[in-house]
Amino acid sequence: MNEIKLSVNDENLETVVTILNNLKDGLIDNLQTNAKVKIRTTQYKPKTNAIIKEEDSGTNDNSGKYASASAYKQRLKRK
C-alpha cells in the first residue's frame, strides 16, 4: 500500500481533513493525524427527502433557456 504524507499548518488542518474525509468511499483506507485538535467528521444531509417538481401554470413563459416538460410536450403535439 502506498502512503502520502502532507505537512499542513494548524489553521488549515480541519479544512484539509474535511476534504479528505469527503472523498469517494473506499478511496482512502486510513487517515491519521498527529494533531491534538478534535476533527469533526460530518456528512452532507439534505434538509428534505422530497423531490420538488415545478407546476405548470399554463403560461408559455419562455424566459428560461429550456422549456418545462409539459410545455415541451405541448409543443410536440402542435407539430
Residue, then its C-alpha position, 0 to 999 in steps of 0.5 A: m500500500n502506498e502512503i502520502k504524507l502532507s505537512v499542513n499548518d494548524e489553521n488549515l488542518e480541519t479544512v484539509v481533513t474535511i476534504l479528505n474525509n469527503l472523498k469517494d468511499g473506499l478511496i482512502d483506507n486510513l487517515q491519521t493525524n498527529a494533531k491534538v485538535k478534535i476533527r469533526t467528521t460530518q456528512y452532507k444531509p439534505k434538509t428534505n427527502a422530497i423531490i420538488k417538481e415545478e407546476d405548470s401554470g399554463t403560461n408559455d413563459n419562455s424566459g428560461k433557456y429550456a422549456s418545462a416538460s409539459a410545455y415541451k410536450q405541448r409543443l410536440k403535439r402542435k407539430 
